[in-house]
Amino acid sequence: MVQKYQSPVRVYKYPFELIMAAYERRFPTCPLIPMFVGSDTVNEFKSEDGAIHVIERRCKLDVDAPRLLKKIAGVDFVYFVQKNSLNSRERTLHIEAHNETFSNRVIINEHCCYTVHPENEDWTCFEQSASLDIKSFFGFESTVEKIAMKQYTSNIKKGKEIIEYYLRQLEEEGITFVPRWTPPSITPSAETSSSSCKKQAASMAVVIPDAALKEGLSGDALSSPSAPEPVVGTPDDKLDADYIKRYLGDLTPLQESCLIRLRQWLQETHKGKIPKDEHILRFLRARDFNIDKAREIMCQSLTWRKQHQVDYILETWTPPQVLQDYYAGGWHHHDKDGRPLYVLRLGQMDTKGLVRALGEEALLRYVLSINEEGLRRCEENTKVFGRPISSWTCLVDLEGLNMRHLWRPGVKALLRIIEVVEANYPETLGRLLILRAPRVFPVLWTLVSPFIDDNTRRKFLIYAGNDYQGPGGLLDYIDKEIIPDFLSGECMCEVPEGGLVPKSLYRTAEELENEDLKLWTETIYQSASVFKGAPHEILVQIVDASSVITWDFDVCKGDIVFNIYHSKRSPQPPKKDSLGAHSITSPGGNNVQLIDKVWQLGRDYSMVESPLICKEGESVQGSHVTRWPGFYILQWKFHSMPACAASSLPRVDDVLASLQVSSHKCKVMYYTEVIGSEDFRGSMTSLESSHSGFSQLSAATTSSSQSHSSSMISSE
C-alpha cells in the first residue's frame, strides 16, 4: 500500500532570498539532523544570467533502524538523490528527491517547494509532499514502513526549526538582507536598494491584525510597534500551518496530511461546496485518521444533511410549545476549557409524555437543532477564547430518574436519537458529566451503552449521590460561579424544570404516525436506486419551447451515467410489477423505467445532451434549454468501469471506487424543476435555482455546472 504525505503551507515572514541563504547552510551536512551524515554534489548547472541554478546532490543518511535489520539488508547507510532547481527570476525553489538504495524494493519520492507568498512578496511559503511504496523487504515490510514514517515525521517537525536556526545565525553575522536577482545588464540604483532595505526592515517587524490569523498568518509579530499591514493568507484551497494551530489545534504531521488530502479530495469531487475544516477533522478523529473510513461516513452524513434539510433547521423550524415548556434541557455558559455547556435534567423530564404528545420524529428534530446550535456556539467560543473549541460539555442530572423513564417506546426513541447523532455529529461531545445517578441507572446504561461509540464512552464521568461535590467532581470542570442553583450552585439556571406533560396533550397513534411521516419527508429531494440493466428515469413534459429543465443530484453510491432524451410521444406508464426483483417502493429509493424496450434511439426518441459520467460522492447541478415541446426523459444509468481501467494509475476522482460494495446497485438523490426562460436567473448554462439546497456546513458557496452548454440536434 502506498503511504502519502501532504504538508500544510508553512509561512516564513522573511523574504525568499534570505530563506534561500539559510537553506543553503544545510549542506553539505546539517548538525541539527543527526541522520544526515553528508552530501556530495553530482551535477550542477547555472544559466549565463545567473537566474537558474540546478544542483543535484547524493545524500548519505544513517537511518535509525535496528542493527539486525541493517545486517539483514546488508547496508549501514541509505543514499538519496536530491535535485534542487532554483529560479531566482520567478523566486521559486523546487526540490525533488528519491531513494537510490533499495530502489527496486522501496520507492520513496519527495517534492518540496519554496515560493513567494501570494499576498506579501516579503514572505515565503513552503509546501511538502511525499510518497512511500514498499514492494518487498525481506519480510520486514511493516517494520520498514513504521521506521520510515517515524523518521520522516521527525524530520518534518524539525524543518521549520532548522530554517529559523540558520536565519538567527545569519542575523548574528550581520546578514539581514539579501538582494533580489536582477539581469546582469541592469544595475539597481541606490534608491532602489534603499527602498528594498526599508521594505526588508518593515517585513521583519510587521503587525498582523487578529482577523488575518484565520487566513493562516502567525501572530508572533503582534508586539511590534509598526503600523498594521493588511495581509491575506494563502489561497482558499490550501491550509496554512499557523491557521491549523490557531483554529484546529495541535495536529501531528500525519494528521495534518490526512486533513489536507481529504479536503483536497472533497474540493475535487464536491465542486466547491465542501464542509468546514473543523467538520472534516471531526470525522477523521472519529475514525482514527483513516482517510477511507472517514470519507465514507462523511459522504453519507453530507447526503443525509442535504436530504433532510438539516442545514436550515435553526432558521426554518420552531419547536412546539410542548417542548419549550417540558423539555428540561438548555445551554448554560461554558466549562473551564471554554466548551459550551449543555444542561439536561433528564430525571425531571417526562419522556413518556413527550413521546406521546409529540412523537419520535419531533424529539429527534429537536435534538438535531440542539446539535446545530452546539456547532454554532463552538465557532463563537473559538473566536472568544482564541483557541480551537470543537466540542461541547453536557451535564446530565439524573435526580428523579425511575422506572417510568424505562418505558419501552421512550427507550426506543432514545436509542434512535443516539444512533443518528453518533453518525452525523462525531467528536462533538467533549465531556459528559452524569450526576446523582440512582440505582435504576445501571439498567438504562445497559440498554444504551452498546449504541455509543467507544471514543465517546471514554468521555463519560458518572457520579452517584453527592459525589460530584467532592474532589474530582464538578468543580474540576466547571467554575464555581456558574454551577446551577439546583446543584447547590450560585448561578440561576434558566433550563425548564420539566414536569409531567398533561395527558390532554397526548395524541393518538394514527395522528403521531401521520405527523412523523410529514416531518421526516419534508424534503424536495427524492431517492432512487439504479441497477445494472435497470436505469432510473423520470418524465418531464414541456409545453412551451425554450423552457429550462434544471437538476441537482448527488451520487450516493456507485458510478452512474446521466442522460437526457426527447420524444414527441409520451412513454407508457410503468406497471407496478414491471421491474420484477428490481422493484423498490421503500422510502430509501425507487426505480422507474419509462423507455420501452422496443423503442429505438433516433426513431422513437433522441439524445439531446452528451452523456455525463458521474462518480460516487459527486454533486451535480446543471440545466438544459429545451428546443421543442414534448416529453423529456432524465435518465440515471449504471456505469461499468472499462476493463483497461485496472491497469491505469489511480486518480483522485476515482478513489471512491475502492469503497464500493461488490454489487450492481447505485443510488442517487435528485431534485428537478422546470423554469420558464424569462424566470431563469443567470446564463442558460448554469443553475442558479434557489432550491439547490447547498450545505451550510460549507465554507464555500460557489456551485459549478457540470451540464453541457449546447443541445445536440434531435433527429426527429
DODO-244622 format. One line per 10 residues: number of its first residue (from 1); for each residue x, y, z of C-alpha. Coordinates in nm, 4 decimals. Layout:
// residues N
NUM = X Y Z  ...
***
This chain:
// residues 716
1 = 0.0000 0.0000 0.0000  0.1304 0.3454 -0.0899  0.1650 0.5827 0.2043  0.1233 0.9503 0.1116  0.2009 1.2724 0.2920  0.0933 1.6288 0.2150  0.2018 1.9183 0.4348  0.0090 2.2360 0.5088  0.1523 2.5618 0.3789  0.4250 2.6852 0.6121
11 = 0.4772 3.0623 0.6098  0.8094 3.2296 0.6889  0.7841 3.6021 0.7478  1.1117 3.6620 0.5660  1.1924 3.7337 0.2005  1.2580 3.4454 -0.0361  1.6239 3.5365 -0.0888  1.7008 3.5338 0.2846  1.5284 3.1966 0.3229  1.7435 3.0595 0.0386
21 = 2.0584 3.1820 0.2118  1.9504 2.9981 0.5273  1.8523 2.6849 0.3345  2.1923 2.6530 0.1617  2.3621 2.6326 0.5023  2.2128 2.2864 0.5469  2.4715 2.1489 0.3075  2.6970 1.9557 0.2821  2.5750 1.8355 0.6224  2.3458 1.9590 0.8987
31 = 2.4241 1.9014 1.2696  2.0552 1.9540 1.3532  1.9678 1.6416 1.1514  2.1777 1.3604 1.3065  2.0787 1.1084 1.0408  2.2051 1.3411 0.7625  2.5708 1.2279 0.7522  2.6785 1.4212 0.4432  2.6233 1.5007 0.0756  2.8243 1.5245 -0.2473
41 = 2.7435 1.7379 -0.5496  2.6841 1.5133 -0.8518  2.5741 1.7647 -1.1172  2.5442 2.1413 -1.1261  2.4151 2.3902 -1.3835  2.3984 2.7703 -1.3860  2.2453 2.9857 -1.6568  2.4540 3.2663 -1.8032  2.2433 3.5354 -1.6393  2.2536 3.3550 -1.3040
51 = 1.8755 3.3249 -1.2791  1.8654 2.9445 -1.2987  2.0711 2.7249 -1.0697  2.0183 2.3477 -1.0730  2.2224 2.1319 -0.8393  2.1986 1.7557 -0.7857  2.3353 1.6006 -0.4675  2.3853 1.2464 -0.3422  2.2881 1.2460 0.0246  2.4093 0.9921 0.2807
61 = 2.1695 0.9016 0.5628  2.2244 0.6965 0.8764  1.8721 0.5670 0.9365  1.7795 0.4885 1.2948  1.6908 0.1221 1.2440  1.7582 -0.1952 1.4458  2.1090 -0.3291 1.3911  1.9674 -0.6692 1.2961  1.7613 -0.5173 1.0175  2.0641 -0.3322 0.8801
71 = 2.2647 -0.6533 0.8916  1.9956 -0.8466 0.7041  1.9707 -0.5680 0.4457  2.3481 -0.5571 0.4144  2.3835 -0.1798 0.4410  2.4897 0.0724 0.7031  2.3808 0.3853 0.5163  2.0981 0.4790 0.2820  2.1570 0.7073 -0.0169  1.9130 0.9543 -0.1677
81 = 1.9422 1.1713 -0.4787  1.8181 1.5280 -0.4346  1.7713 1.7736 -0.7196  1.7253 2.1436 -0.6366  1.6021 2.3778 -0.9101  1.6309 2.7442 -0.8124  1.4673 3.0076 -1.0318  1.5767 3.3461 -0.8974  1.3779 3.5305 -1.1610  1.0488 3.3656 -1.0547
91 = 1.1699 3.3365 -0.6939  1.0967 2.9640 -0.6607  1.2900 2.6587 -0.5440  1.1680 2.3111 -0.6392  1.3245 2.0152 -0.4590  1.2843 1.6589 -0.5856  1.4295 1.3605 -0.4024  1.4190 0.9842 -0.4431  1.5951 0.6883 -0.2855  1.8878 0.5252 -0.4604
101 = 1.9331 0.2439 -0.2078  1.6879 -0.0473 -0.2455  1.5106 0.1360 -0.5274  1.3883 -0.1972 -0.6661  1.2258 -0.2845 -0.3331  1.1225 0.0507 -0.1887  1.0113 0.3601 -0.3819  1.0324 0.6920 -0.1965  0.9571 1.0202 -0.3711  0.9513 1.3656 -0.2195
111 = 0.8712 1.7076 -0.3625  0.9179 2.0375 -0.1801  0.8588 2.3900 -0.2993  0.9575 2.7353 -0.1708  0.7588 3.0202 -0.3272  0.6775 3.3827 -0.2602  0.3647 3.4405 -0.0510  0.0786 3.5278 -0.2897  -0.0272 3.8325 -0.0879  0.3034 3.9528 0.0585
121 = 0.6155 3.9484 -0.1575  0.8389 3.9747 0.1503  0.7164 3.6438 0.2918  0.7945 3.2891 0.1771  0.5711 2.9819 0.1598  0.6849 2.6205 0.1887  0.4970 2.3045 0.0873  0.5996 1.9421 0.1001  0.4590 1.6133 -0.0313  0.5941 1.2593 -0.0318
131 = 0.5007 0.9005 -0.1078  0.6297 0.5662 0.0193  0.5711 0.2362 -0.1630  0.7289 -0.0753 -0.0101  0.7058 -0.3591 -0.2602  0.9177 -0.6120 -0.0678  1.1840 -0.6024 0.2026  1.2930 -0.9467 0.3206  0.9646 -0.9991 0.5053  1.0088 -0.6819 0.7137
141 = 0.7768 -0.4595 0.5077  0.5651 -0.3486 0.8038  0.8712 -0.2720 1.0179  1.0379 -0.0717 0.7432  0.7190 0.1268 0.6848  0.6944 0.2201 1.0541  1.0627 0.3192 1.0694  1.0354 0.5273 0.7517  0.7231 0.7131 0.8686  0.8724 0.7748 1.2145
151 = 1.1949 0.9161 1.0697  1.0098 1.1270 0.8150  0.7647 1.2844 1.0590  1.0505 1.3584 1.2986  1.2377 1.5469 1.0254  0.9216 1.7332 0.9221  0.8832 1.8726 1.2734  1.2434 1.9913 1.2659  1.2146 2.1540 0.9234  1.0947 2.4956 1.0377
161 = 1.3274 2.4943 1.3396  1.6288 2.4348 1.1145  1.5478 2.7243 0.8820  1.4884 2.9543 1.1786  1.8168 2.8371 1.3355  2.0149 2.9402 1.0266  1.8197 3.2665 1.0000  1.9340 3.3529 1.3522  2.2852 3.2521 1.2556  2.2746 3.4885 0.9580
171 = 2.1431 3.7672 1.1786  2.4284 3.7148 1.4254  2.6682 3.7556 1.1336  2.5000 4.0829 1.0394  2.3187 3.9440 0.7334  1.9545 4.0569 0.7433  1.9055 4.1353 0.3761  1.9897 3.9533 0.0541  1.9245 4.1500 -0.2677  1.6926 4.0074 -0.5296
181 = 1.8261 3.8769 -0.8564  1.8464 4.1342 -1.1372  1.9510 4.0847 -1.5001  2.3250 4.1492 -1.5462  2.2593 4.4419 -1.7835  2.0570 4.6305 -1.5229  2.2340 4.7844 -1.2269  1.9949 4.8626 -0.9448  2.0058 5.2257 -0.8339  2.0943 5.3303 -0.4856
191 = 1.7385 5.4483 -0.4456  1.6022 5.1038 -0.5320  1.8475 4.9409 -0.2964  1.7486 5.1789 -0.0199  1.3810 5.1103 -0.0863  1.4431 4.7354 -0.0695  1.6256 4.7733 0.2606  1.3364 4.9696 0.4043  1.0916 4.7088 0.2810  1.3079 4.4365 0.4345
201 = 1.3137 4.6172 0.7678  0.9384 4.6548 0.7589  0.8898 4.2850 0.6851  1.0910 4.1912 0.9906  0.8528 4.3772 1.2243  0.5065 4.3684 1.0725  0.1940 4.3736 1.2887  -0.0611 4.1125 1.1909  -0.4268 4.2009 1.2526  -0.6111 3.9387 1.4536
211 = -0.8586 3.8945 1.1685  -0.5738 3.7848 0.9463  -0.4878 3.4944 1.1735  -0.7718 3.2904 1.0309  -0.6211 3.3348 0.6885  -0.3187 3.1435 0.8004  -0.0748 3.4056 0.9338  0.1063 3.3506 1.2604  0.0835 3.6095 1.5328  0.4355 3.6165 1.6777
221 = 0.4873 3.9719 1.5459  0.1966 4.1192 1.7376  0.4268 4.3001 1.9774  0.5794 4.5126 1.7024  0.5014 4.8866 1.7236  0.4919 4.9352 1.3482  0.1670 5.0073 1.1659  -0.0606 4.7155 1.0715  -0.0341 4.5890 0.7190  -0.3476 4.4285 0.5728
231 = -0.2309 4.0886 0.4572  -0.4399 3.7958 0.3470  -0.3100 3.4441 0.3920  -0.2602 3.1650 0.1460  -0.5247 3.0820 -0.1171  -0.8541 2.9345 -0.0005  -0.7784 2.5906 -0.1448  -0.4754 2.5453 0.0843  -0.4310 2.5242 0.4585  -0.1713 2.7252 0.6421
241 = 0.0173 2.5659 0.9332  -0.0478 2.8635 1.1610  -0.4192 2.8600 1.0760  -0.4354 2.4892 1.1659  -0.2749 2.5526 1.5039  -0.4973 2.8540 1.5782  -0.8346 2.7171 1.4693  -0.7976 2.3369 1.4599  -0.5431 2.2610 1.7311  -0.2107 2.0809 1.7530
251 = -0.2006 1.8038 1.4942  0.0819 1.5662 1.4140  0.2330 1.5959 1.0649  0.0496 1.2820 0.9528  -0.2807 1.4102 1.0920  -0.2282 1.7384 0.9072  -0.1609 1.5388 0.5926  -0.4833 1.3375 0.6330  -0.6845 1.6576 0.6749  -0.5289 1.8232 0.3693
261 = -0.5670 1.5173 0.1455  -0.9308 1.4583 0.2433  -1.0053 1.8286 0.1994  -0.8416 1.8245 -0.1428  -1.0457 1.5203 -0.2435  -1.3663 1.6964 -0.1380  -1.2723 2.0061 -0.3390  -1.2256 1.7938 -0.6495  -1.5375 1.5793 -0.6135  -1.7857 1.8127 -0.4427
271 = -1.7233 2.1038 -0.6759  -1.6668 2.3845 -0.4293  -1.9264 2.3063 -0.1600  -1.7075 2.1317 0.0927  -1.7633 2.1201 0.4695  -1.5668 2.3409 0.7040  -1.2275 2.2189 0.8173  -1.3496 2.1613 1.1740  -1.6212 1.9303 1.0444  -1.3803 1.7302 0.8263
281 = -1.1454 1.6950 1.1226  -1.4243 1.5572 1.3433  -1.4880 1.2697 1.1022  -1.1145 1.1968 1.0750  -1.0817 1.1839 1.4524  -1.3856 0.9570 1.4759  -1.2071 0.7050 1.2517  -0.8567 0.7487 1.3971  -0.7483 0.9425 1.0869  -0.8217 0.6560 0.8485
291 = -0.8995 0.8577 0.5356  -1.1060 0.5915 0.3582  -1.3293 0.5250 0.6591  -1.3678 0.8953 0.7393  -1.4536 0.9760 0.3786  -1.7205 0.7074 0.3674  -1.9099 0.8168 0.6797  -1.8715 1.1865 0.5962  -2.0193 1.1452 0.2476  -2.3121 0.9562 0.3982
301 = -2.3632 1.2342 0.6527  -2.3480 1.5119 0.3928  -2.6098 1.3316 0.1856  -2.8285 1.2885 0.4960  -2.7998 1.6589 0.5825  -2.8978 1.7613 0.2335  -3.1859 1.5168 0.2027  -3.3458 1.6216 0.5315  -3.2607 1.9933 0.5089  -3.0737 1.9812 0.8405
311 = -2.8674 2.2861 0.7444  -3.1756 2.5076 0.7696  -3.3315 2.3606 1.0824  -3.2402 2.6552 1.3092  -3.3910 2.9080 1.0688  -3.6966 2.7201 0.9423  -3.8178 2.5064 1.2344  -3.9743 2.6315 1.5571  -4.0003 2.3762 1.8393  -4.3590 2.3058 1.9506
321 = -4.4679 2.4775 2.2702  -4.4794 2.1409 2.4484  -4.1034 2.1059 2.4001  -4.0359 2.4595 2.5130  -4.2356 2.4007 2.8314  -4.1487 2.0416 2.9259  -3.8114 1.9558 2.7698  -3.5768 2.0053 3.0677  -3.2606 2.0998 2.8804  -3.0788 2.4124 2.7644
331 = -2.7440 2.5882 2.7110  -2.5739 2.7303 3.0191  -2.2469 2.9284 2.9881  -1.9288 2.7202 2.9308  -1.6907 2.4890 3.1173  -1.3326 2.5637 3.2274  -1.1962 2.4643 2.8870  -1.4244 2.7124 2.7095  -1.6556 2.4442 2.5723  -2.0264 2.5362 2.5518
341 = -2.2134 2.3718 2.8401  -2.5473 2.1988 2.7851  -2.7536 2.1070 3.0927  -3.0095 1.8257 3.0747  -3.2288 1.7466 3.3748  -3.3242 1.4032 3.2472  -3.4613 1.2874 3.5816  -3.7158 1.5722 3.5803  -3.8271 1.5098 3.2224  -4.1415 1.3168 3.1307
351 = -4.0022 1.1204 2.8359  -4.3188 0.9121 2.8033  -4.5386 1.2214 2.7960  -4.3169 1.3933 2.5358  -4.3191 1.0892 2.3087  -4.6981 1.0509 2.3455  -4.7594 1.4213 2.2806  -4.5046 1.4812 2.0021  -4.3843 1.1548 1.8557  -4.0348 1.0250 1.7960
361 = -3.9573 1.2426 1.4932  -4.0296 1.5741 1.6672  -3.7971 1.4775 1.9523  -3.5268 1.3772 1.7050  -3.5601 1.7043 1.5192  -3.5317 1.8971 1.8448  -3.2124 1.7121 1.9371  -3.0724 1.7887 1.5912  -3.1445 2.1576 1.6438  -2.9572 2.1386 1.9755
371 = -2.6561 1.9878 1.7991  -2.6676 2.2518 1.5256  -2.6751 2.5216 1.7925  -2.3795 2.3484 1.9583  -2.1748 2.3702 1.6370  -2.2533 2.7413 1.6134  -2.1535 2.8013 1.9758  -1.8243 2.6157 1.9256  -1.7346 2.8554 1.6440  -1.8220 3.1549 1.8605
381 = -1.6181 3.0284 2.1562  -1.3187 2.9616 1.9299  -1.3169 3.3319 1.8463  -1.3857 3.4454 2.2037  -1.1187 3.2330 2.3755  -0.8608 3.2456 2.0968  -0.8076 2.8701 2.0826  -0.9716 2.5797 1.8975  -1.3001 2.4634 2.0525  -1.4728 2.1935 1.8510
391 = -1.6875 2.0145 2.1091  -1.9192 2.0860 2.3997  -1.9734 1.9538 2.7518  -2.3026 1.8006 2.8576  -2.4139 1.7904 3.2200  -2.6914 1.5367 3.2856  -2.8719 1.5458 3.6207  -3.0442 1.2139 3.6910  -3.2190 1.3040 4.0156  -3.5739 1.1745 3.9811
401 = -3.4870 0.9010 3.7297  -3.7121 0.5991 3.7843  -3.8677 0.3045 3.6019  -4.1054 0.5429 3.4221  -3.8061 0.6565 3.2153  -3.7510 0.2971 3.1003  -4.0831 0.2971 2.9132  -4.0098 0.0903 2.6024  -4.1141 0.3414 2.3289  -3.9180 0.6126 2.5120
411 = -3.6035 0.3987 2.5220  -3.6547 0.3147 2.1554  -3.6696 0.6859 2.0724  -3.3559 0.7495 2.2795  -3.1634 0.4744 2.1014  -3.2586 0.6098 1.7614  -3.1543 0.9616 1.8609  -2.8168 0.8294 1.9815  -2.7703 0.6423 1.6532  -2.8414 0.9495 1.4381
421 = -2.6236 1.1805 1.6480  -2.3328 0.9333 1.6540  -2.3418 0.9019 1.2742  -2.3672 1.2717 1.1909  -2.2087 1.4641 1.4805  -1.8935 1.2658 1.5633  -1.6432 1.4040 1.8121  -1.8735 1.6900 1.9158  -1.9126 1.5696 2.2746  -1.6044 1.6732 2.4674
431 = -1.7200 1.5529 2.8079  -2.0379 1.4079 2.9615  -2.0923 1.4633 3.3341  -2.3636 1.2353 3.4742  -2.4675 1.3470 3.8247  -2.6776 1.1941 4.1002  -2.7131 0.8582 3.9251  -2.9793 0.6488 4.1080  -2.9926 0.2721 4.1442  -3.2027 0.2353 3.8306
441 = -2.9293 0.3970 3.6199  -2.7314 0.0743 3.5543  -3.0408 -0.0691 3.3854  -3.0635 0.2291 3.1492  -2.6878 0.2255 3.0894  -2.7003 -0.1435 2.9953  -2.9617 -0.0606 2.7304  -2.7930 0.2399 2.5706  -2.4168 0.1802 2.6106  -2.3861 -0.0700 2.3213
451 = -2.5042 0.2047 2.0841  -2.2387 0.4532 2.1965  -1.9015 0.4700 2.0241  -1.6001 0.3629 2.2338  -1.4300 0.7010 2.1908  -1.7456 0.8749 2.3145  -1.7914 0.6348 2.6060  -1.4452 0.7198 2.7392  -1.5617 1.0805 2.7858  -1.8324 0.9824 3.0387
461 = -1.7873 1.0686 3.4071  -2.0544 0.9212 3.6352  -2.1201 1.0389 3.9934  -2.3625 0.8725 4.2346  -2.5402 1.0672 4.5064  -2.3482 1.3788 4.6109  -2.0081 1.2520 4.4983  -1.9930 1.5301 4.2414  -1.9352 1.7788 4.5251  -1.6103 1.6155 4.6377
471 = -1.2558 1.6013 4.4953  -1.2508 1.5187 4.1256  -1.6103 1.6367 4.0999  -1.7904 1.9198 3.9272  -1.5506 2.1947 4.0388  -1.2700 2.0349 3.8385  -1.4588 2.1024 3.5168  -1.6935 2.3959 3.5805  -1.6234 2.7277 3.7524  -1.7963 2.7676 4.0884
481 = -1.9709 3.0856 3.9687  -2.1717 2.9042 3.7012  -2.2704 2.5829 3.8806  -2.6531 2.5701 3.8518  -2.8631 2.6502 4.1564  -3.0364 2.3108 4.1541  -2.6907 2.1564 4.2129  -2.6298 2.3837 4.5160  -2.4517 2.6374 4.2981  -2.4710 3.0149 4.2865
491 = -2.5935 3.0594 3.9275  -2.9587 3.0767 3.8325  -3.0189 2.8247 3.5560  -3.2907 2.9081 3.3048  -3.3331 2.5495 3.1904  -3.7038 2.4467 3.2114  -3.7829 2.2329 3.5139  -3.9727 1.9756 3.3097  -4.2573 1.8027 3.4883  -4.5401 1.5787 3.3700
501 = -4.6883 1.6510 3.0297  -5.0696 1.6840 3.0637  -5.2486 1.3863 2.9137  -5.4800 1.6277 2.7352  -5.1856 1.6974 2.5011  -5.1431 1.3290 2.4118  -5.2267 1.2310 2.0558  -5.3434 0.9064 1.9028  -5.1058 0.6629 1.7358  -5.2607 0.7466 1.3963
511 = -5.2030 1.1203 1.4464  -4.8448 1.0652 1.5537  -4.7778 0.8295 1.2632  -4.9025 1.0844 1.0113  -4.7092 1.3645 1.1808  -4.3881 1.1583 1.1889  -4.4188 1.0854 0.8180  -4.4792 1.4519 0.7439  -4.1814 1.5672 0.9486  -3.9263 1.3292 0.8081
521 = -4.0334 1.3514 0.4443  -4.0157 1.7303 0.4284  -3.7565 1.7289 0.1539  -3.7562 1.8458 -0.2061  -3.5177 1.5636 -0.2925  -3.6134 1.2127 -0.3998  -3.4064 0.8959 -0.3770  -3.3729 0.6345 -0.6476  -3.1878 0.3077 -0.6933  -3.0077 0.2291 -1.0174
531 = -2.9230 -0.1270 -1.1142  -2.7142 -0.2803 -1.3871  -2.9615 -0.3127 -1.6749  -3.2310 -0.1153 -1.4903  -3.1781 0.2636 -1.5047  -3.3974 0.5112 -1.3196  -3.5920 0.7523 -1.5408  -3.8251 1.0457 -1.4788  -4.0560 1.2211 -1.7228  -4.0713 1.5972 -1.7765
541 = -4.3448 1.7294 -2.0041  -4.2663 2.0570 -2.1807  -4.5476 2.2650 -2.3323  -4.3539 2.5809 -2.4197  -4.0265 2.5579 -2.6113  -3.7285 2.7414 -2.4601  -3.8208 2.6301 -2.1106  -3.5311 2.5376 -1.8817  -3.5052 2.1961 -1.7168  -3.2807 2.2207 -1.4096
551 = -3.1418 1.9437 -1.1934  -2.9453 1.8969 -0.8760  -2.8422 1.5447 -0.7760  -2.5924 1.3599 -0.5558  -2.4430 1.0220 -0.6421  -2.4686 0.8445 -0.3080  -2.3357 0.5063 -0.4168  -2.1646 0.3728 -0.7283  -2.0885 0.5469 -1.0575  -2.3672 0.6473 -1.2972
561 = -2.4180 0.7936 -1.6452  -2.6641 1.0828 -1.6714  -2.8587 1.1211 -1.9989  -3.1369 1.3448 -2.1306  -3.3684 1.2267 -2.4098  -3.6579 1.3839 -2.6021  -3.9628 1.2163 -2.7510  -4.2727 1.3505 -2.9283  -4.4922 1.0871 -2.7686  -4.5391 1.0010 -2.4075
571 = -4.3968 0.6704 -2.2865  -4.6386 0.4239 -2.1329  -4.6559 0.4474 -1.7520  -4.4688 0.1541 -1.5948  -4.6628 -0.1251 -1.4327  -4.6102 -0.1875 -1.0628  -4.4550 -0.5292 -1.1236  -4.2672 -0.4407 -1.4421  -3.9307 -0.4384 -1.2666  -3.9553 -0.7779 -1.1065
581 = -3.6849 -0.8190 -0.8459  -3.5730 -0.4608 -0.9005  -3.8990 -0.3056 -0.7878  -3.8305 -0.0833 -0.4868  -4.1049 0.1001 -0.3038  -3.9331 0.1846 0.0256  -3.8518 0.5441 0.1199  -3.4839 0.4619 0.0695  -3.5180 0.4676 -0.3079  -3.7323 0.3652 -0.6071
591 = -3.6614 0.2527 -0.9613  -3.8755 0.3503 -1.2600  -3.8113 0.2691 -1.6262  -4.0009 0.4669 -1.8914  -3.8252 0.3935 -2.2214  -3.9874 0.0878 -2.3737  -3.7549 -0.1903 -2.4800  -3.8972 -0.1809 -2.8341  -3.8158 0.1897 -2.8726  -3.5220 0.2718 -3.0963
601 = -3.2857 0.5634 -3.0398  -3.3144 0.8023 -3.3348  -3.6603 0.6841 -3.4323  -3.8780 0.6919 -3.1192  -3.6610 0.9206 -2.9075  -3.3386 1.1186 -2.9389  -3.0494 1.2221 -2.7152  -3.0315 1.5987 -2.6506  -2.7238 1.6133 -2.4237  -2.3960 1.4233 -2.4346
611 = -2.3789 1.1537 -2.1639  -2.2244 1.2711 -1.8368  -2.0287 1.0202 -1.6235  -2.0687 1.0971 -1.2527  -1.8573 0.9368 -0.9804  -1.9676 0.8253 -0.6353  -1.9710 1.1193 -0.3944  -2.0124 1.3848 -0.6632  -2.2784 1.6563 -0.6551  -2.4005 1.7691 -0.9954
621 = -2.6043 2.0767 -1.0838  -2.6996 2.1779 -1.4364  -2.9646 2.2894 -1.6796  -3.0921 2.2258 -2.0326  -3.2728 2.4771 -2.2532  -3.5454 2.2895 -2.4391  -3.5738 2.3430 -2.8139  -3.9006 2.1602 -2.8729  -4.2208 2.0878 -2.6790  -4.2884 1.7258 -2.5951
631 = -4.1601 1.4753 -2.3429  -3.8117 1.4822 -2.1936  -3.6697 1.1834 -2.0082  -3.3940 1.2263 -1.7484  -3.2074 0.9001 -1.7036  -2.9564 0.7759 -1.4458  -2.7867 0.4590 -1.5713  -2.5382 0.2209 -1.4088  -2.1806 0.2883 -1.5219  -1.9386 -0.0017 -1.5538
641 = -1.5654 0.0675 -1.5300  -1.3817 -0.0220 -1.8534  -1.1713 -0.3361 -1.8365  -0.8487 -0.1458 -1.9006  -0.9035 0.0842 -1.6048  -0.7496 -0.1639 -1.3653  -0.4085 -0.1261 -1.5235  -0.4084 0.2547 -1.5259  -0.2730 0.4682 -1.2453  -0.5337 0.5587 -0.9809
651 = -0.6713 0.9115 -0.9975  -0.8007 1.1227 -0.7113  -1.1503 1.1409 -0.8575  -1.1646 0.7595 -0.8844  -1.0680 0.6886 -0.5260  -1.4271 0.6162 -0.4175  -1.4243 0.3038 -0.6331  -1.2338 0.1316 -0.3540  -1.5265 0.1950 -0.1170  -1.7952 0.0428 -0.3351
661 = -1.9677 -0.2706 -0.2226  -1.9350 -0.5582 -0.4658  -2.2810 -0.5253 -0.6218  -2.4506 -0.3817 -0.9259  -2.6543 -0.1210 -0.7397  -2.6169 0.2558 -0.7384  -2.8124 0.5208 -0.5527  -2.8874 0.8829 -0.6409  -3.0730 1.1636 -0.4650  -3.2158 1.4201 -0.7029
671 = -3.4306 1.7290 -0.7486  -3.5596 1.8647 -1.0803  -3.7503 2.1760 -1.1721  -3.8828 2.3353 -1.4922  -3.8358 2.7120 -1.5147  -3.9662 2.9472 -1.7805  -3.6854 3.1103 -1.9781  -3.7979 3.4534 -1.8624  -3.7711 3.3406 -1.4977  -3.4324 3.1715 -1.5252
681 = -3.1686 3.3684 -1.3379  -2.8227 3.3829 -1.4874  -2.6885 3.2323 -1.8066  -2.8541 2.9447 -1.9880  -2.5681 2.7118 -1.8980  -2.5582 2.7415 -1.5195  -2.8048 2.6504 -1.2494  -2.8982 2.9294 -1.0098  -3.2210 2.7852 -0.8764  -3.2930 2.8825 -0.5181
691 = -3.3876 2.5212 -0.4440  -3.0380 2.3786 -0.4801  -3.0072 2.3088 -0.1093  -2.6344 2.3576 -0.0666  -2.4882 2.2669 0.2717  -2.4382 2.5484 0.5187  -2.1532 2.3477 0.6637  -1.9655 2.4567 0.3538  -1.7070 2.7282 0.3821  -1.7515 2.7989 0.0123
701 = -2.0811 2.8843 -0.1541  -1.9941 2.8594 -0.5194  -2.1529 2.5983 -0.7415  -2.0292 2.4714 -1.0703  -2.2405 2.3387 -1.3518  -2.1487 2.0060 -1.4947  -2.4002 2.0160 -1.7759  -2.3117 2.0770 -2.1366  -2.3997 2.4185 -2.2693  -2.5470 2.3247 -2.6040
711 = -2.8043 2.0682 -2.7057  -2.7446 1.8200 -2.9825  -2.9797 1.8484 -3.2799  -3.2522 1.5935 -3.2404  -3.3192 1.3668 -3.5352  -3.6953 1.3670 -3.5404
***
